[in-house]
Amino acid sequence: MSEELEHFNKESMKPVDVTEKNILPDTETLQTEKTRENFLKGVEEFSQKDLSHVQTAEPLSGAELVKQELSMKSIVDSVTTFDSTSLKSATTDEKSHLPDAEDIKSEKDHLKSFERS
């Protein structure tokens, strides 16, 4: 084998251009990585002493849940069986005033006078 290496003809090989493929991250990637590291560092160093105590609502027991469902059912039943004929009639006065053609024309003239100034 060593003999083959000594007598090997290098000129029989094809020429090849060597290009280095050392890809460095761009500034945007570096900034994103730095932001992420700072965020994680902030989470790791967070002090729980700064938090305020919160009382969470405990789940209802079986009896309390039944009471709540019965009260909701009674409310729904009372709404569905309500007699609307016992209500007094009422008339609605619409107080929305729309401008008439004269008001619109005077407003346009007023705006045009400001545009000329």
Jmol script that loads the backbone (N, CA, C; Angstrom):
load data "model"
ATOM      1  N   MET A   1       0.826  -1.182   0.000  1.00  0.00           N
ATOM      2  CA  MET A   1       0.000   0.000   0.000  1.00  0.00           C
ATOM      3  C   MET A   1       0.873   1.249   0.000  1.00  0.00           C
ATOM      4  N   SER A   2       1.893   1.277   0.783  1.00  0.00           N
ATOM      5  CA  SER A   2       2.772   2.444   0.812  1.00  0.00           C
ATOM      6  C   SER A   2       3.444   2.658  -0.532  1.00  0.00           C
ATOM      7  N   GLU A   3       3.661   1.570  -1.251  1.00  0.00           N
ATOM      8  CA  GLU A   3       4.290   1.667  -2.563  1.00  0.00           C
ATOM      9  C   GLU A   3       3.349   2.352  -3.544  1.00  0.00           C
ATOM     10  N   GLU A   4       2.049   2.042  -3.438  1.00  0.00           N
ATOM     11  CA  GLU A   4       1.052   2.672  -4.299  1.00  0.00           C
ATOM     12  C   GLU A   4       0.985   4.175  -4.022  1.00  0.00           C
ATOM     13  N   LEU A   5       1.105   4.531  -2.766  1.00  0.00           N
ATOM     14  CA  LEU A   5       1.061   5.941  -2.411  1.00  0.00           C
ATOM     15  C   LEU A   5       2.262   6.696  -2.935  1.00  0.00           C
ATOM     16  N   GLU A   6       3.390   6.074  -2.948  1.00  0.00           N
ATOM     17  CA  GLU A   6       4.608   6.728  -3.445  1.00  0.00           C
ATOM     18  C   GLU A   6       4.531   6.966  -4.941  1.00  0.00           C
ATOM     19  N   HIS A   7       3.944   6.056  -5.680  1.00  0.00           N
ATOM     20  CA  HIS A   7       3.912   6.151  -7.135  1.00  0.00           C
ATOM     21  C   HIS A   7       2.602   6.742  -7.656  1.00  0.00           C
ATOM     22  N   PHE A   8       1.784   7.267  -6.777  1.00  0.00           N
ATOM     23  CA  PHE A   8       0.501   7.834  -7.191  1.00  0.00           C
ATOM     24  C   PHE A   8       0.731   9.112  -7.985  1.00  0.00           C
ATOM     25  N   ASN A   9       0.024   9.266  -9.084  1.00  0.00           N
ATOM     26  CA  ASN A   9       0.159  10.429  -9.951  1.00  0.00           C
ATOM     27  C   ASN A   9      -0.926  11.440  -9.559  1.00  0.00           C
ATOM     28  N   LYS A  10      -0.520  12.547  -8.995  1.00  0.00           N
ATOM     29  CA  LYS A  10      -1.466  13.577  -8.555  1.00  0.00           C
ATOM     30  C   LYS A  10      -2.137  14.273  -9.726  1.00  0.00           C
ATOM     31  N   GLU A  11      -1.503  14.286 -10.856  1.00  0.00           N
ATOM     32  CA  GLU A  11      -2.045  14.985 -12.026  1.00  0.00           C
ATOM     33  C   GLU A  11      -3.252  14.255 -12.612  1.00  0.00           C
ATOM     34  N   SER A  12      -3.465  13.021 -12.246  1.00  0.00           N
ATOM     35  CA  SER A  12      -4.618  12.277 -12.750  1.00  0.00           C
ATOM     36  C   SER A  12      -5.912  12.674 -12.035  1.00  0.00           C
ATOM     37  N   MET A  13      -5.767  13.435 -10.979  1.00  0.00           N
ATOM     38  CA  MET A  13      -6.946  13.876 -10.217  1.00  0.00           C
ATOM     39  C   MET A  13      -7.563  15.114 -10.854  1.00  0.00           C
ATOM     40  N   LYS A  14      -8.882  15.264 -10.693  1.00  0.00           N
ATOM     41  CA  LYS A  14      -9.580  16.440 -11.225  1.00  0.00           C
ATOM     42  C   LYS A  14      -9.325  17.620 -10.306  1.00  0.00           C
ATOM     43  N   PRO A  15      -9.179  18.832 -10.856  1.00  0.00           N
ATOM     44  CA  PRO A  15      -9.024  20.014  -9.988  1.00  0.00           C
ATOM     45  C   PRO A  15     -10.362  20.397  -9.353  1.00  0.00           C
ATOM     46  N   VAL A  16     -10.321  20.800  -8.114  1.00  0.00           N
ATOM     47  CA  VAL A  16     -11.525  21.161  -7.369  1.00  0.00           C
ATOM     48  C   VAL A  16     -11.273  22.466  -6.626  1.00  0.00           C
ATOM     49  N   ASP A  17     -12.237  23.378  -6.686  1.00  0.00           N
ATOM     50  CA  ASP A  17     -12.151  24.623  -5.915  1.00  0.00           C
ATOM     51  C   ASP A  17     -12.687  24.359  -4.519  1.00  0.00           C
ATOM     52  N   VAL A  18     -11.928  24.711  -3.532  1.00  0.00           N
ATOM     53  CA  VAL A  18     -12.325  24.492  -2.142  1.00  0.00           C
ATOM     54  C   VAL A  18     -12.991  25.761  -1.628  1.00  0.00           C
ATOM     55  N   THR A  19     -14.177  25.608  -1.091  1.00  0.00           N
ATOM     56  CA  THR A  19     -14.868  26.747  -0.492  1.00  0.00           C
ATOM     57  C   THR A  19     -15.193  26.397   0.950  1.00  0.00           C
ATOM     58  N   GLU A  20     -14.908  27.306   1.831  1.00  0.00           N
ATOM     59  CA  GLU A  20     -15.220  27.089   3.243  1.00  0.00           C
ATOM     60  C   GLU A  20     -16.678  27.436   3.473  1.00  0.00           C
ATOM     61  N   LYS A  21     -17.324  26.611   4.237  1.00  0.00           N
ATOM     62  CA  LYS A  21     -18.731  26.829   4.529  1.00  0.00           C
ATOM     63  C   LYS A  21     -18.919  27.073   6.012  1.00  0.00           C
ATOM     64  N   ASN A  22     -18.242  28.055   6.520  1.00  0.00           N
ATOM     65  CA  ASN A  22     -18.367  28.435   7.917  1.00  0.00           C
ATOM     66  C   ASN A  22     -19.383  29.569   7.985  1.00  0.00           C
ATOM     67  N   ILE A  23     -20.637  29.229   8.237  1.00  0.00           N
ATOM     68  CA  ILE A  23     -21.707  30.217   8.223  1.00  0.00           C
ATOM     69  C   ILE A  23     -21.846  30.803   9.629  1.00  0.00           C
ATOM     70  N   LEU A  24     -21.605  32.093   9.726  1.00  0.00           N
ATOM     71  CA  LEU A  24     -21.760  32.790  11.001  1.00  0.00           C
ATOM     72  C   LEU A  24     -23.156  33.395  11.075  1.00  0.00           C
ATOM     73  N   PRO A  25     -23.750  33.448  12.244  1.00  0.00           N
ATOM     74  CA  PRO A  25     -25.095  34.031  12.357  1.00  0.00           C
ATOM     75  C   PRO A  25     -25.068  35.536  12.097  1.00  0.00           C
ATOM     76  N   ASP A  26     -26.158  36.037  11.518  1.00  0.00           N
ATOM     77  CA  ASP A  26     -26.245  37.468  11.258  1.00  0.00           C
ATOM     78  C   ASP A  26     -26.661  38.206  12.533  1.00  0.00           C
ATOM     79  N   THR A  27     -26.689  39.524  12.478  1.00  0.00           N
ATOM     80  CA  THR A  27     -26.968  40.337  13.672  1.00  0.00           C
ATOM     81  C   THR A  27     -28.381  40.099  14.193  1.00  0.00           C
ATOM     82  N   GLU A  28     -29.326  39.866  13.302  1.00  0.00           N
ATOM     83  CA  GLU A  28     -30.706  39.628  13.732  1.00  0.00           C
ATOM     84  C   GLU A  28     -30.804  38.338  14.549  1.00  0.00           C
ATOM     85  N   THR A  29     -30.131  37.299  14.093  1.00  0.00           N
ATOM     86  CA  THR A  29     -30.134  36.028  14.816  1.00  0.00           C
ATOM     87  C   THR A  29     -29.467  36.186  16.177  1.00  0.00           C
ATOM     88  N   LEU A  30     -28.361  36.916  16.201  1.00  0.00           N
ATOM     89  CA  LEU A  30     -27.673  37.149  17.472  1.00  0.00           C
ATOM     90  C   LEU A  30     -28.547  37.931  18.444  1.00  0.00           C
ATOM     91  N   GLN A  31     -29.250  38.948  17.934  1.00  0.00           N
ATOM     92  CA  GLN A  31     -30.114  39.759  18.785  1.00  0.00           C
ATOM     93  C   GLN A  31     -31.281  38.927  19.327  1.00  0.00           C
ATOM     94  N   THR A  32     -31.856  38.080  18.486  1.00  0.00           N
ATOM     95  CA  THR A  32     -32.950  37.208  18.914  1.00  0.00           C
ATOM     96  C   THR A  32     -32.475  36.258  20.006  1.00  0.00           C
ATOM     97  N   GLU A  33     -31.286  35.700  19.801  1.00  0.00           N
ATOM     98  CA  GLU A  33     -30.727  34.775  20.796  1.00  0.00           C
ATOM     99  C   GLU A  33     -30.450  35.489  22.118  1.00  0.00           C
ATOM    100  N   LYS A  34     -29.943  36.709  22.011  1.00  0.00           N
ATOM    101  CA  LYS A  34     -29.629  37.480  23.220  1.00  0.00           C
ATOM    102  C   LYS A  34     -30.910  37.830  23.981  1.00  0.00           C
ATOM    103  N   THR A  35     -31.945  38.221  23.250  1.00  0.00           N
ATOM    104  CA  THR A  35     -33.230  38.540  23.870  1.00  0.00           C
ATOM    105  C   THR A  35     -33.803  37.319  24.585  1.00  0.00           C
ATOM    106  N   ARG A  36     -33.723  36.172  23.944  1.00  0.00           N
ATOM    107  CA  ARG A  36     -34.235  34.928  24.533  1.00  0.00           C
ATOM    108  C   ARG A  36     -33.458  34.575  25.800  1.00  0.00           C
ATOM    109  N   GLU A  37     -32.130  34.718  25.750  1.00  0.00           N
ATOM    110  CA  GLU A  37     -31.308  34.425  26.925  1.00  0.00           C
ATOM    111  C   GLU A  37     -31.655  35.363  28.079  1.00  0.00           C
ATOM    112  N   ASN A  38     -31.835  36.649  27.775  1.00  0.00           N
ATOM    113  CA  ASN A  38     -32.190  37.613  28.819  1.00  0.00           C
ATOM    114  C   ASN A  38     -33.561  37.293  29.419  1.00  0.00           C
ATOM    115  N   PHE A  39     -34.491  36.868  28.574  1.00  0.00           N
ATOM    116  CA  PHE A  39     -35.825  36.499  29.052  1.00  0.00           C
ATOM    117  C   PHE A  39     -35.742  35.308  29.998  1.00  0.00           C
ATOM    118  N   LEU A  40     -35.017  34.279  29.586  1.00  0.00           N
ATOM    119  CA  LEU A  40     -34.875  33.088  30.425  1.00  0.00           C
ATOM    120  C   LEU A  40     -34.156  33.412  31.725  1.00  0.00           C
ATOM    121  N   LYS A  41     -33.176  34.292  31.651  1.00  0.00           N
ATOM    122  CA  LYS A  41     -32.445  34.694  32.860  1.00  0.00           C
ATOM    123  C   LYS A  41     -33.394  35.411  33.819  1.00  0.00           C
ATOM    124  N   GLY A  42     -34.271  36.274  33.272  1.00  0.00           N
ATOM    125  CA  GLY A  42     -35.244  36.982  34.099  1.00  0.00           C
ATOM    126  C   GLY A  42     -36.222  36.029  34.760  1.00  0.00           C
ATOM    127  N   VAL A  43     -36.619  34.992  34.045  1.00  0.00           N
ATOM    128  CA  VAL A  43     -37.546  34.006  34.602  1.00  0.00           C
ATOM    129  C   VAL A  43     -36.858  33.211  35.711  1.00  0.00           C
ATOM    130  N   GLU A  44     -35.611  32.844  35.484  1.00  0.00           N
ATOM    131  CA  GLU A  44     -34.873  32.055  36.482  1.00  0.00           C
ATOM    132  C   GLU A  44     -34.632  32.854  37.756  1.00  0.00           C
ATOM    133  N   GLU A  45     -34.383  34.155  37.627  1.00  0.00           N
ATOM    134  CA  GLU A  45     -34.043  34.974  38.784  1.00  0.00           C
ATOM    135  C   GLU A  45     -35.259  35.648  39.421  1.00  0.00           C
ATOM    136  N   PHE A  46     -36.461  35.320  38.946  1.00  0.00           N
ATOM    137  CA  PHE A  46     -37.674  35.958  39.455  1.00  0.00           C
ATOM    138  C   PHE A  46     -37.893  35.603  40.923  1.00  0.00           C
ATOM    139  N   SER A  47     -38.216  36.601  41.714  1.00  0.00           N
ATOM    140  CA  SER A  47     -38.440  36.386  43.136  1.00  0.00           C
ATOM    141  C   SER A  47     -39.924  36.162  43.396  1.00  0.00           C
ATOM    142  N   GLN A  48     -40.245  35.068  44.040  1.00  0.00           N
ATOM    143  CA  GLN A  48     -41.642  34.767  44.346  1.00  0.00           C
ATOM    144  C   GLN A  48     -42.171  35.665  45.464  1.00  0.00           C
ATOM    145  N   LYS A  49     -41.286  36.346  46.159  1.00  0.00           N
ATOM    146  CA  LYS A  49     -41.709  37.244  47.236  1.00  0.00           C
ATOM    147  C   LYS A  49     -42.478  38.440  46.691  1.00  0.00           C
ATOM    148  N   ASP A  50     -42.270  38.764  45.412  1.00  0.00           N
ATOM    149  CA  ASP A  50     -42.951  39.909  44.796  1.00  0.00           C
ATOM    150  C   ASP A  50     -44.407  39.605  44.452  1.00  0.00           C
ATOM    151  N   LEU A  51     -44.793  38.332  44.502  1.00  0.00           N
ATOM    152  CA  LEU A  51     -46.157  37.946  44.157  1.00  0.00           C
ATOM    153  C   LEU A  51     -47.089  38.171  45.341  1.00  0.00           C
ATOM    154  N   SER A  52     -48.336  38.490  45.043  1.00  0.00           N
ATOM    155  CA  SER A  52     -49.328  38.633  46.113  1.00  0.00           C
ATOM    156  C   SER A  52     -50.130  37.337  46.208  1.00  0.00           C
ATOM    157  N   HIS A  53     -50.600  37.040  47.407  1.00  0.00           N
ATOM    158  CA  HIS A  53     -51.343  35.802  47.643  1.00  0.00           C
ATOM    159  C   HIS A  53     -52.748  35.924  47.055  1.00  0.00           C
ATOM    160  N   VAL A  54     -53.209  34.873  46.409  1.00  0.00           N
ATOM    161  CA  VAL A  54     -54.530  34.853  45.791  1.00  0.00           C
ATOM    162  C   VAL A  54     -55.303  33.660  46.334  1.00  0.00           C
ATOM    163  N   GLN A  55     -56.546  33.908  46.700  1.00  0.00           N
ATOM    164  CA  GLN A  55     -57.417  32.838  47.185  1.00  0.00           C
ATOM    165  C   GLN A  55     -58.173  32.274  45.989  1.00  0.00           C
ATOM    166  N   THR A  56     -58.004  31.011  45.713  1.00  0.00           N
ATOM    167  CA  THR A  56     -58.699  30.401  44.576  1.00  0.00           C
ATOM    168  C   THR A  56     -60.028  29.827  45.026  1.00  0.00           C
ATOM    169  N   ALA A  57     -60.980  29.818  44.107  1.00  0.00           N
ATOM    170  CA  ALA A  57     -62.304  29.270  44.407  1.00  0.00           C
ATOM    171  C   ALA A  57     -62.213  27.748  44.393  1.00  0.00           C
ATOM    172  N   GLU A  58     -62.680  27.143  45.444  1.00  0.00           N
ATOM    173  CA  GLU A  58     -62.661  25.684  45.540  1.00  0.00           C
ATOM    174  C   GLU A  58     -63.821  25.109  44.735  1.00  0.00           C
ATOM    175  N   PRO A  59     -63.654  23.938  44.148  1.00  0.00           N
ATOM    176  CA  PRO A  59     -64.769  23.334  43.402  1.00  0.00           C
ATOM    177  C   PRO A  59     -65.926  23.001  44.340  1.00  0.00           C
ATOM    178  N   LEU A  60     -67.128  23.064  43.792  1.00  0.00           N
ATOM    179  CA  LEU A  60     -68.327  22.815  44.591  1.00  0.00           C
ATOM    180  C   LEU A  60     -68.446  21.340  44.953  1.00  0.00           C
ATOM    181  N   SER A  61     -68.984  21.106  46.139  1.00  0.00           N
ATOM    182  CA  SER A  61     -69.259  19.724  46.537  1.00  0.00           C
ATOM    183  C   SER A  61     -70.535  19.266  45.836  1.00  0.00           C
ATOM    184  N   GLY A  62     -70.865  18.006  45.967  1.00  0.00           N
ATOM    185  CA  GLY A  62     -72.053  17.463  45.293  1.00  0.00           C
ATOM    186  C   GLY A  62     -73.328  18.162  45.706  1.00  0.00           C
ATOM    187  N   ALA A  63     -73.508  18.387  47.023  1.00  0.00           N
ATOM    188  CA  ALA A  63     -74.740  19.024  47.510  1.00  0.00           C
ATOM    189  C   ALA A  63     -74.829  20.464  47.034  1.00  0.00           C
ATOM    190  N   GLU A  64     -73.702  21.188  47.061  1.00  0.00           N
ATOM    191  CA  GLU A  64     -73.709  22.588  46.624  1.00  0.00           C
ATOM    192  C   GLU A  64     -73.981  22.680  45.130  1.00  0.00           C
ATOM    193  N   LEU A  65     -73.447  21.744  44.374  1.00  0.00           N
ATOM    194  CA  LEU A  65     -73.666  21.736  42.928  1.00  0.00           C
ATOM    195  C   LEU A  65     -75.139  21.485  42.604  1.00  0.00           C
ATOM    196  N   VAL A  66     -75.773  20.572  43.336  1.00  0.00           N
ATOM    197  CA  VAL A  66     -77.199  20.294  43.126  1.00  0.00           C
ATOM    198  C   VAL A  66     -78.029  21.521  43.467  1.00  0.00           C
ATOM    199  N   LYS A  67     -77.678  22.212  44.579  1.00  0.00           N
ATOM    200  CA  LYS A  67     -78.399  23.435  44.961  1.00  0.00           C
ATOM    201  C   LYS A  67     -78.293  24.488  43.866  1.00  0.00           C
ATOM    202  N   GLN A  68     -77.089  24.664  43.338  1.00  0.00           N
ATOM    203  CA  GLN A  68     -76.877  25.677  42.302  1.00  0.00           C
ATOM    204  C   GLN A  68     -77.675  25.330  41.042  1.00  0.00           C
ATOM    205  N   GLU A  69     -77.668  24.057  40.644  1.00  0.00           N
ATOM    206  CA  GLU A  69     -78.404  23.650  39.447  1.00  0.00           C
ATOM    207  C   GLU A  69     -79.915  23.816  39.638  1.00  0.00           C
ATOM    208  N   LEU A  70     -80.411  23.511  40.834  1.00  0.00           N
ATOM    209  CA  LEU A  70     -81.852  23.679  41.097  1.00  0.00           C
ATOM    210  C   LEU A  70     -82.245  25.150  41.072  1.00  0.00           C
ATOM    211  N   SER A  71     -81.411  26.016  41.620  1.00  0.00           N
ATOM    212  CA  SER A  71     -81.744  27.447  41.590  1.00  0.00           C
ATOM    213  C   SER A  71     -81.713  27.977  40.162  1.00  0.00           C
ATOM    214  N   MET A  72     -80.755  27.521  39.353  1.00  0.00           N
ATOM    215  CA  MET A  72     -80.712  27.947  37.951  1.00  0.00           C
ATOM    216  C   MET A  72     -81.941  27.438  37.198  1.00  0.00           C
ATOM    217  N   LYS A  73     -82.337  26.196  37.491  1.00  0.00           N
ATOM    218  CA  LYS A  73     -83.512  25.623  36.835  1.00  0.00           C
ATOM    219  C   LYS A  73     -84.768  26.398  37.216  1.00  0.00           C
ATOM    220  N   SER A  74     -84.880  26.806  38.478  1.00  0.00           N
ATOM    221  CA  SER A  74     -86.058  27.559  38.894  1.00  0.00           C
ATOM    222  C   SER A  74     -86.088  28.931  38.226  1.00  0.00           C
ATOM    223  N   ILE A  75     -84.946  29.546  38.038  1.00  0.00           N
ATOM    224  CA  ILE A  75     -84.889  30.845  37.349  1.00  0.00           C
ATOM    225  C   ILE A  75     -85.318  30.685  35.897  1.00  0.00           C
ATOM    226  N   VAL A  76     -84.801  29.675  35.225  1.00  0.00           N
ATOM    227  CA  VAL A  76     -85.162  29.435  33.826  1.00  0.00           C
ATOM    228  C   VAL A  76     -86.647  29.129  33.708  1.00  0.00           C
ATOM    229  N   ASP A  77     -87.177  28.330  34.621  1.00  0.00           N
ATOM    230  CA  ASP A  77     -88.611  28.005  34.600  1.00  0.00           C
ATOM    231  C   ASP A  77     -89.468  29.256  34.808  1.00  0.00           C
ATOM    232  N   SER A  78     -89.055  30.123  35.726  1.00  0.00           N
ATOM    233  CA  SER A  78     -89.848  31.330  35.975  1.00  0.00           C
ATOM    234  C   SER A  78     -89.812  32.277  34.775  1.00  0.00           C
ATOM    235  N   VAL A  79     -88.711  32.305  34.052  1.00  0.00           N
ATOM    236  CA  VAL A  79     -88.629  33.158  32.861  1.00  0.00           C
ATOM    237  C   VAL A  79     -89.490  32.587  31.739  1.00  0.00           C
ATOM    238  N   THR A  80     -89.431  31.285  31.552  1.00  0.00           N
ATOM    239  CA  THR A  80     -90.208  30.682  30.457  1.00  0.00           C
ATOM    240  C   THR A  80     -91.709  30.701  30.727  1.00  0.00           C
ATOM    241  N   THR A  81     -92.134  30.664  31.984  1.00  0.00           N
ATOM    242  CA  THR A  81     -93.569  30.659  32.299  1.00  0.00           C
ATOM    243  C   THR A  81     -94.105  32.055  32.606  1.00  0.00           C
ATOM    244  N   PHE A  82     -93.309  33.090  32.383  1.00  0.00           N
ATOM    245  CA  PHE A  82     -93.723  34.460  32.689  1.00  0.00           C
ATOM    246  C   PHE A  82     -94.880  34.871  31.786  1.00  0.00           C
ATOM    247  N   ASP A  83     -95.886  35.509  32.369  1.00  0.00           N
ATOM    248  CA  ASP A  83     -97.052  35.961  31.620  1.00  0.00           C
ATOM    249  C   ASP A  83     -96.821  37.405  31.184  1.00  0.00           C
ATOM    250  N   SER A  84     -96.530  37.587  29.901  1.00  0.00           N
ATOM    251  CA  SER A  84     -96.235  38.931  29.399  1.00  0.00           C
ATOM    252  C   SER A  84     -97.493  39.786  29.231  1.00  0.00           C
ATOM    253  N   THR A  85     -98.666  39.203  29.339  1.00  0.00           N
ATOM    254  CA  THR A  85     -99.906  39.987  29.212  1.00  0.00           C
ATOM    255  C   THR A  85    -100.136  40.864  30.428  1.00  0.00           C
ATOM    256  N   SER A  86     -99.471  40.570  31.522  1.00  0.00           N
ATOM    257  CA  SER A  86     -99.651  41.376  32.731  1.00  0.00           C
ATOM    258  C   SER A  86     -98.835  42.673  32.683  1.00  0.00           C
ATOM    259  N   LEU A  87     -98.031  42.846  31.656  1.00  0.00           N
ATOM    260  CA  LEU A  87     -97.222  44.060  31.547  1.00  0.00           C
ATOM    261  C   LEU A  87     -98.047  45.208  30.987  1.00  0.00           C
ATOM    262  N   LYS A  88     -97.714  46.425  31.410  1.00  0.00           N
ATOM    263  CA  LYS A  88     -98.380  47.609  30.879  1.00  0.00           C
ATOM    264  C   LYS A  88     -97.780  47.936  29.522  1.00  0.00           C
ATOM    265  N   SER A  89     -98.581  48.504  28.647  1.00  0.00           N
ATOM    266  CA  SER A  89     -98.072  48.880  27.332  1.00  0.00           C
ATOM    267  C   SER A  89     -97.288  50.190  27.457  1.00  0.00           C
ATOM    268  N   ALA A  90     -96.294  50.329  26.627  1.00  0.00           N
ATOM    269  CA  ALA A  90     -95.465  51.535  26.651  1.00  0.00           C
ATOM    270  C   ALA A  90     -95.213  51.980  25.215  1.00  0.00           C
ATOM    271  N   THR A  91     -95.133  53.273  25.030  1.00  0.00           N
ATOM    272  CA  THR A  91     -94.814  53.813  23.718  1.00  0.00           C
ATOM    273  C   THR A  91     -93.396  54.362  23.758  1.00  0.00           C
ATOM    274  N   THR A  92     -92.690  54.172  22.682  1.00  0.00           N
ATOM    275  CA  THR A  92     -91.300  54.606  22.603  1.00  0.00           C
ATOM    276  C   THR A  92     -91.223  55.862  21.759  1.00  0.00           C
ATOM    277  N   ASP A  93     -90.626  56.912  22.326  1.00  0.00           N
ATOM    278  CA  ASP A  93     -90.412  58.146  21.579  1.00  0.00           C
ATOM    279  C   ASP A  93     -88.988  58.130  21.051  1.00  0.00           C
ATOM    280  N   GLU A  94     -88.866  58.178  19.729  1.00  0.00           N
ATOM    281  CA  GLU A  94     -87.535  58.167  19.126  1.00  0.00           C
ATOM    282  C   GLU A  94     -86.995  59.590  19.138  1.00  0.00           C
ATOM    283  N   LYS A  95     -85.857  59.765  19.757  1.00  0.00           N
ATOM    284  CA  LYS A  95     -85.290  61.095  19.912  1.00  0.00           C
ATOM    285  C   LYS A  95     -84.062  61.299  19.039  1.00  0.00           C
ATOM    286  N   SER A  96     -83.897  60.474  18.039  1.00  0.00           N
ATOM    287  CA  SER A  96     -82.771  60.587  17.126  1.00  0.00           C
ATOM    288  C   SER A  96     -83.149  61.590  16.044  1.00  0.00           C
ATOM    289  N   HIS A  97     -82.466  62.710  16.021  1.00  0.00           N
ATOM    290  CA  HIS A  97     -82.774  63.770  15.068  1.00  0.00           C
ATOM    291  C   HIS A  97     -81.783  63.694  13.909  1.00  0.00           C
ATOM    292  N   LEU A  98     -82.317  63.474  12.694  1.00  0.00           N
ATOM    293  CA  LEU A  98     -81.470  63.459  11.507  1.00  0.00           C
ATOM    294  C   LEU A  98     -81.567  64.820  10.830  1.00  0.00           C
ATOM    295  N   PRO A  99     -80.453  65.332  10.325  1.00  0.00           N
ATOM    296  CA  PRO A  99     -80.480  66.659   9.688  1.00  0.00           C
ATOM    297  C   PRO A  99     -81.245  66.619   8.367  1.00  0.00           C
ATOM    298  N   ASP A 100     -81.943  67.713   8.081  1.00  0.00           N
ATOM    299  CA  ASP A 100     -82.649  67.793   6.815  1.00  0.00           C
ATOM    300  C   ASP A 100     -81.701  68.345   5.749  1.00  0.00           C
ATOM    301  N   ALA A 101     -82.177  68.475   4.536  1.00  0.00           N
ATOM    302  CA  ALA A 101     -81.343  68.890   3.407  1.00  0.00           C
ATOM    303  C   ALA A 101     -80.757  70.278   3.627  1.00  0.00           C
ATOM    304  N   GLU A 102     -81.504  71.175   4.228  1.00  0.00           N
ATOM    305  CA  GLU A 102     -81.019  72.538   4.465  1.00  0.00           C
ATOM    306  C   GLU A 102     -79.853  72.548   5.461  1.00  0.00           C
ATOM    307  N   ASP A 103     -79.964  71.746   6.512  1.00  0.00           N
ATOM    308  CA  ASP A 103     -78.874  71.667   7.501  1.00  0.00           C
ATOM    309  C   ASP A 103     -77.603  71.107   6.869  1.00  0.00           C
ATOM    310  N   ILE A 104     -77.739  70.115   6.011  1.00  0.00           N
ATOM    311  CA  ILE A 104     -76.573  69.522   5.350  1.00  0.00           C
ATOM    312  C   ILE A 104     -75.913  70.531   4.434  1.00  0.00           C
ATOM    313  N   LYS A 105     -76.721  71.293   3.692  1.00  0.00           N
ATOM    314  CA  LYS A 105     -76.171  72.298   2.768  1.00  0.00           C
ATOM    315  C   LYS A 105     -75.435  73.378   3.543  1.00  0.00           C
ATOM    316  N   SER A 106     -76.006  73.832   4.644  1.00  0.00           N
ATOM    317  CA  SER A 106     -75.350  74.888   5.422  1.00  0.00           C
ATOM    318  C   SER A 106     -74.038  74.364   6.031  1.00  0.00           C
ATOM    319  N   GLU A 107     -73.988  73.106   6.433  1.00  0.00           N
ATOM    320  CA  GLU A 107     -72.756  72.521   6.979  1.00  0.00           C
ATOM    321  C   GLU A 107     -71.680  72.431   5.905  1.00  0.00           C
ATOM    322  N   LYS A 108     -72.070  72.036   4.681  1.00  0.00           N
ATOM    323  CA  LYS A 108     -71.115  71.961   3.574  1.00  0.00           C
ATOM    324  C   LYS A 108     -70.556  73.340   3.260  1.00  0.00           C
ATOM    325  N   ASP A 109     -71.445  74.358   3.225  1.00  0.00           N
ATOM    326  CA  ASP A 109     -70.993  75.730   2.963  1.00  0.00           C
ATOM    327  C   ASP A 109     -70.036  76.198   4.053  1.00  0.00           C
ATOM    328  N   HIS A 110     -70.318  75.842   5.266  1.00  0.00           N
ATOM    329  CA  HIS A 110     -69.470  76.221   6.397  1.00  0.00           C
ATOM    330  C   HIS A 110     -68.073  75.587   6.257  1.00  0.00           C
ATOM    331  N   LEU A 111     -68.021  74.326   5.873  1.00  0.00           N
ATOM    332  CA  LEU A 111     -66.737  73.639   5.684  1.00  0.00           C
ATOM    333  C   LEU A 111     -65.960  74.208   4.506  1.00  0.00           C
ATOM    334  N   LYS A 112     -66.664  74.586   3.432  1.00  0.00           N
ATOM    335  CA  LYS A 112     -66.002  75.171   2.275  1.00  0.00           C
ATOM    336  C   LYS A 112     -65.366  76.512   2.624  1.00  0.00           C
ATOM    337  N   SER A 113     -66.007  77.261   3.513  1.00  0.00           N
ATOM    338  CA  SER A 113     -65.436  78.541   3.914  1.00  0.00           C
ATOM    339  C   SER A 113     -64.131  78.345   4.671  1.00  0.00           C
ATOM    340  N   PHE A 114     -63.981  77.261   5.394  1.00  0.00           N
ATOM    341  CA  PHE A 114     -62.722  76.981   6.104  1.00  0.00           C
ATOM    342  C   PHE A 114     -61.634  76.527   5.123  1.00  0.00           C
ATOM    343  N   GLU A 115     -62.022  75.816   4.074  1.00  0.00           N
ATOM    344  CA  GLU A 115     -61.064  75.335   3.089  1.00  0.00           C
ATOM    345  C   GLU A 115     -60.454  76.490   2.305  1.00  0.00           C
ATOM    346  N   ARG A 116     -61.209  77.526   2.065  1.00  0.00           N
ATOM    347  CA  ARG A 116     -60.700  78.677   1.294  1.00  0.00           C
ATOM    348  C   ARG A 116     -59.701  79.490   2.100  1.00  0.00           C
ATOM    349  N   SER A 117     -59.800  79.437   3.404  1.00  0.00           N
ATOM    350  CA  SER A 117     -58.940  80.263   4.258  1.00  0.00           C
ATOM    351  C   SER A 117     -57.521  79.780   4.267  1.00  0.00           C
TER     352      SER A 117
END
end "model"
wireframe off; spacefill off
backbone 0.3
color backbone group
